[in-house]
């Protein structure tokens, strides 16, 4: 495992990390820069984190890039973000391919610009068989919408007589979520001192450990990530159970 810090236990490395990348705008404003400069720097930080996850043996990284609520932002900012996603895919795809990154997009992609949808589809198709790390990007994503859509699909199956009511269980619901084939996140990291989930992976994060930091996303470097993992490794994950042998 390449360059894992010595104080991290390789046996306790989370397999799936989710990130809410908060504070791009405030990072830029605090430097007298336009908000879009924060988003540009944030994209660079995300690329560096992806490489760090790959180096340290983390198998899945899911990033909250654009929520269903983000459409309410100024139109110039939204347009810039759409363009940034597209440019990022065009410029980084060859590198991701070379490094064994499989990229997926989760969310309602149907309302995104057609050219962006095409780039997303191309990158998903070309990296489908890569196995070093799975990079999930949530775009136009809202967890309540995702769960509601899953309910619609299942209700339709019942209505058509394809399944019975008794067949509905948690496993079935999970099959109709965007994240169907992905294990639940072990760790959620949210930057810039915000302490809420903001409609992100509500079902999937039932037993996820959460880590909040004051650091703005563009400043979230390897050392900040290292600190998040150190905190995670001190947690006692019981998944609602109690340990059989407890120390007094």
Helices and strands as residue ranges (DSSP letters): G 10-12, E 16-20, H 24-30, H 35-55, E 60-67, G 68-72, H 75-98, E 101-106, G 109-111, H 114-127, E 133-141, H 143-159, G 165-167, H 170-175, E 187-190, E 209-212, G 217-219, H 222-233
